[in-house]
Amino acid sequence: MKPLLLTVFICLSFSLFSQNLKNISGSGGPDTFGYTWIDSDDPEGLVFSWIDITSSGTEITGLVDDGVVGPFDIGFEFPFYGQSKSQFWINSNGCLSFNGSLLPFANETIPTGTTATDFIAWFWDDLNPSNTNTKVYFETFEDTILVVQFEKYAQYLQQSYFIDAEVILYESGKIKVQYLSIDPEFLMESETIGLQSYDNLMGLLVANNFPYVHEQLALVFDIDGNSSVGLDDNFVENQKMIAYPNPVQTEVSFIFPTGKNDRTLVITDLLGRIVLSVITENHRGQLDLNLGQLSPGIYSATLKSQENEKIFGLKFVVSR
C-alpha cells in the first residue's frame, strides 16, 4: 500500500511541477487587459534595487492575523486595470488591495473567479503580521512613487521564519515587487503571486503554489508595450505621432506632421479589431477625439495614407 501511495505522490508532484514550469520563465503575459510581467532573472528585466524606508516611512499598525487595515493614501492617482486608485489597504495574507475586503488565508489562483478581487498578491499565503517582529511601512516620494515595505513578515505556521519584501507603485501604472531576504525554512511553495483586477475573471498570474521567489529578486508588472508607449511621460511620442494625454480618460489629441493629402487614423484593440476609423480631412496635423465609448485597455493608433499605407503608429491606454 505504501509503495502505491508513494507512486501516486510522485506522479502528482511531477504533474504539478510540469504545470508550473511556465512560472519560472522570467516573464509572462499579457493578460486580457494588457499587463505583462518580467523579473530580474530575465536578461531584459529591471535590476534589483532595494528602497529602505524603515527610518523614514510611516509605520502601519493594527495588523492582526487574517485581518485588513486601511485605507491609506497612495499620494497620487494610480491606474490599475483601467481604474484610478487613490487609496490602498494591507491584507494580512500577503496582498496589497484597493478595497477593504478581507482576502482568505487560503490562497487561490489568478484570475480568482471568486469575490477576491482588486489586489496585488506579492506573496498570498497564510501569513501572520501580528508577530512582534513584523513591521510594515509606507512612504510616497515626490507624489509619483509609493513604497510599501514588509519587514520580517511571518507565516502562520512558521512564526520564527520571515520574508522581507516591498511593493512599489508608480504614477505611470508600473508595479515593482522586490524580495530582499527569505529565511531558508520559510515555506515557498504554497503562495500566489500576481495581479487581480476588479473583474474576477481578469488577472495576471506569475506563480501559484510553486517556489518562484528567491532573495534579491525584482518583479515588474506593466502594460504590454509600455516601453514604447512611454507611460512615464505626459506626452507619448512614437515615430513623430503624439497622443496627449496618455493614459486617456475621455478626450485625446493625436498630433502628427501636416500633409498635403487626407489621411485616416485607425484605432484597433489588442485583438487587432478596428474600433474607430476617422479621416483627418479637416484636422490636418491634429485630431481631437472623444473616446468615451471605448472600454479601458490598451489600443493601437495608426495613421494611414490614401493608399492605406502606414505612416505613423503608436500605442495608448484608455483608463477610467
N, C-alpha and C positions, 0 to 999 in steps of 0.2 A: 504493500500500500504506500509506504514512504517513497520508494523509487518512482512510483507513478505520480505522486504529488510533486516530487522534485522535477520530473519531466514536464508536467503541466506548468509549474512555476517558471522553469527556464524558457519554455515556449512563449508564455505570456510576457515575460520580461523582454525577450528578443523582439516580440511584436511591438511592445510599447516603445522600445529603443528605436526600431525601424521607423515607426510613425513620427518620432520626434527628431530624426536626423536633420530634417529641414530647419530645425530651430537653431542649429549651430553653424549656419552658412555665413553669418556675419552681416547679412542684410536680407530684407524681405519686403513684401507688399508689391503694389499698392493695394489698399482695401477699396471698398466701393466708393469711398469719398475721395480717395487720392493720397492718403497718408502712406508713407514708406518708413522703414527703419534701417539703420546701419550702425554698426558698432566699431569700436577702436581695433578689433581684431581684423577688420577688413582693411586692406591697403588704402582704400579711398575714404575710410571713416575718420571722424574727428579724433584728435588725441585726448587722452585722459588729462584733465586739468582741474584738480580739486579746488573748490572755493570754501574756505573755512570761515563760518560766521558765528562760531561758538562764543566769541568775545564781543561781537558787535550786534548780533541778531536779537530778536525778541523771542524769549522762551515761551513755548506753548505749554500751558499747564492744564490739568484736569483730565489727562489721558488715563483711561482705565481699560481693562480687558474687555473686548467686544463692545467698544464704545466709539462715539464720534464726537469731535469738538469743532467748534466754529460758529459762525463764519468769520474768516479773516480776510482783510482787503488785499487783493493782489497788487494794487498800486497803479494799475493801468487796465485797459480793456484787452483781454486775452482771447483771441479767436480759437475756438475748439469745435470742430465739426460744424462750421458754419454759424455757430452761435457765439455771442460776445459774453465773456465771463469776467466779472469784476470781483468775485469772492471765491474762497475755497474752504474746504473742510478737511480735517485729518481723520481718516478712518483707522482704527487701531490695527486692523489686519493688513497693513502694508499697502494702503491706497491713499492717494490724494484725490478728493472728489469735488464736484461742482454742485452738489446738493447735500442736504443734511441727512440723507437716508443712511442707515447703518448697513454696511455690507456684511454678509455672513462670514463666519470664521472658516467655513469650508470653501476653499477656492473653486472657481468654475473656469471653464474655458472661455475664450472670447472669439466672436460675439457670444454674450451670455444667453440670450434668448429668454431672459427672466426679468424680474423687477430690478436687478442690479445693473444700474446704468450710470453714465456720465462721470467717468473717473479715469485716473491714470494708475495702473497697477504697477508699482515699482517692485513689489515683492508680496503679492497677495497670498497669504498663508495664515495659519492660526498663530498670530503674533500677540505679544503681551507688553504694551508700553508702560504698564503700571509698575514694572520692575524699577527699583530705586536707582539703577544705573542709567536708565534710559532718559534721554533728553531730546527734545525736538525744538528747532529754532527756525525762524523765517526772517528774511530781510529783502527789501526792494531797493535796487540800485538805479538811480537816475530815471526813475519812473518807466523803465524799459525792461528790467530783468528782475525776476523773483527767484530767490533761492530758498528752498526748504530743506533743512539738514536734519537727518535722523542719526543720532549718536547712540551707540550701544543699544540697538533695538533687539529685544529678546523674543524668542519663540515661546509659546505657551508651555510646551513640554520640555523645553531646554532653557531654563532660566539662567543658566551660568554661561551661555554662549551667545555671542552677539554679532550683528551686522551693522556696519556704518555705511550709509548711503545718502544721496541727496537728489532732489528733483529741481531742475532749473527751467523756468518758463520765460520765454522771450516774447516781447511785444509783437514780433512778426508771426508768432504761432508755433515757432520751433520749440521742441521739448528735448531736454537733455537729462538723462538719468545716469548718475555715476555711483560706482561701488568702490569704496576706499579699502575697507578691511572686512574680513569674514573669518570668524573662528573656525578652525578645521572641523570641529564637532557640530557646527551649525548645519541643520538638515537643509540640503539644497535641492532636493528633487520632489518637493511637494508644493510648488509655488505656481502662480500665474503671473506673467509679465506681459504688458501690452496696453493698448488704448481701447476704451469702451465709450462709445458715443451715447447721446441721449436716446438713440434708437437702439433697442436691444438686439437688433439684427445687423448692426453695423459696428465694426471694430477691427482692430489690428492686433493679432497675436504674435508674440515673439517666442514665448516658451510656456509650456503647460506641463507641470509635474515632470520636469527634466532639469538636470543640473547644468543650467546655462551660465549662470553668473560666476564670475571669479573676481579676485581683487584687482583694483585699478582698471576696471572696465568702464568705458564710456559708451552709452547707448543713446542715439539721437533719432527722434521722430520728426518728420517734416512732411510737407505736402509734396507729392510726386512732381519732380521738375523744379523744385524751389530754387536750385542753384541757378537756373536760367530765368526763373520768374523774378528773383531778386526781392523777396518779400520783406527784407530788412530795410528797404527804402520806400519813400512815399511814391516816387516815380519808378516805373518799370520800363526799361529800355531794352529792346532786342532787335538788332538789325534796323535801327532807325525808326522803329514804330514804338510809341509810348502809350501805356494805359494809365490813366490817373483818375481817381486814386486806385490803389490795389493793395489789399483786397477791396472789392467793390461792395457797397451796401445796396444802392439802387442806381444812382446816376454815375455814369462813367464817360470820360472823354478819351477817344483814340486820336492820337496826334501823329502825323506822318508827313513826309515831304510832299509838297504840292505836285500835281502832274497836269498834263495837257488834256488827258482823256478821262472819262468816267472810270471809276474802279468800284469793285464790290468787296465789302467786308463780310466775311463768312465766319460765324461763330459755331463751334462744334463742342459737344460734350466729350467725356472720357472715352465713350464708345465710338466716337467719330461721327455721331449723328448731328446733322445740321439743325440747330435750334433757332438761328436767326441769320438772315441774309439781307444786307442793305446796300443799295447803290449810293456811292458818295457824290452823286451828280451835283448837289447843291452845297456840299460841305468842303470840297477841295482838300485842304490839309488837316482838317479836324472834323471828327464825327462825334456828336454828343448823343448818348443813348440812355434810355431808361430800361434797366434790366430787372425790374421788379418781378417780372414773370418767370425768371429763371430760379431754379432750386439751388440751395447752397452747394458748392462744389467747385471743381477746377475745370476751366474751359480753355479752348484754344481759339485765338482770333487770327484770321489770315486775310490779308489784303491781296486781292487778285486783279489782274489786268482784264481788259475786254476779251482777251484771248484765253481767259481762265487760267493764266499762269500766276504762280505765287510770286508776289513782290516782297512783302514783309510778313512776319509772323511772330506771335508771342503767346504766352500763357498768362491767364489771370484767374483770380479766385473770387467767387461770389460768397459773401459772408453776411449772415443776418445777426 
